[in-house]
């Protein structure tokens, strides 16, 4: 079994692998911010009602690829 085959056995395994990477900002962060932070009424992030999705590539892997990610990438470029 190759490393690729091992880390892509399941969404959970791939999510755990991505979580372990020492990245400052991943595409899951961009999508989280676009979906939950843009219209957030909370004054701080300490009590985020969407904490389960923050820094969670496993959540991001469940999303449909396409328009949402393209829009998020477009916002990131601006």
Buried (B, 14 or more C-beta within 10 A) or exposed (E): EEEEEEBEEEEEEBBEBBBEEEEEEBBBBBBBBBBBBEEEEEEEEEEBEBEEBBBBBBBBBEEEEEEEBEEBEEEEEE
